Amino acid sequence: MKTDIVNVAVLTAAFLTLFGIAELLYYKGKVKVEWTRKLVHIGTGLLTMLFPVMLGNHWLVLFLCASFALIILASIQYHFLQSVNGINRKSHGSIAYPIAVYGCFWVYDYYNSPCLGAHHPSLYFYLPILILALCDPIAAIMGKAFPIGQYTIGKDTKTVMGSMAFFVTASLLSGCLLVFFASGDVKIPSIISFSLLIALMATAAESLSGKGLDNLTIPATVELILIVTA
C-alpha cells in the first residue's frame, strides 16, 4: 500500500510537471497552443506507459484519471491551463483522454488477471494508448504541413495526407508491438495483416470523429479489435 501511494504521488508530480512545462512554453516562450497541446498529448500518453509497471490495480488508475479529468473540467470552467484549452474551437479531447486511458487499463487489468485471450495482456493497454498518443499528433502535423485533400467532420478540418500519415504510423507501431509481445514463433504475414487491419480501423475512427472525440474512438476501436480477435 505504501508503495502504491508513493507511485501515485510520483506519477501525479510527473503529470503536473508536464502541464507546468506546457504553461511555461505557452506564456513565457510564446509557443502556440496547438504545439503545447501536442506536447501534453504525447507526454501524457508516454507517462501512462508507466501505469502497468507502477500501479497495481485499476482503482489507482481510476483515481489518477478522475483527478485529472476534474482538473481539466475546472480549467475549462475557470479559464486556466490555456496551454491546453486556449483553442478557438469546441473540443472534448482533453476530457476524453483520461477516460480512454482508464478504459484501456481496465481492459488490460481484466485480461491480465487471469491471463485470458490470444493476445499478450499488455497489448490491451500499450497498443491503443500509443496509437492515440503518437499517431494522432503525427497525423495533425502532416495534415497541416501538407494540406492535401481537405475534408470536414463537423467543424473540424482534416486531410487525406493526415489520414495517410496516421495509417502508416499506426501500421508500423502495431507491427512493432505485435512482434515485441508475440509468444512463440512470429508469423510475419499474420502480423502484417493484423497490423494493417488495426491501422485501417483506427484511421477510420480518427477520420470520422470530430470535436476531439477521436481521443475516445481511436483507442476504443483498437481495443474492440483486440477483444474480438482474442
Summary of the structure (lengths in Angstrom):
residues: 230
radius of gyration: 17.7
end to end distance: 32.5
largest distance: 54.3
contacts: 739
relative contact order: 0.12
helix: 74%
strand: 4%
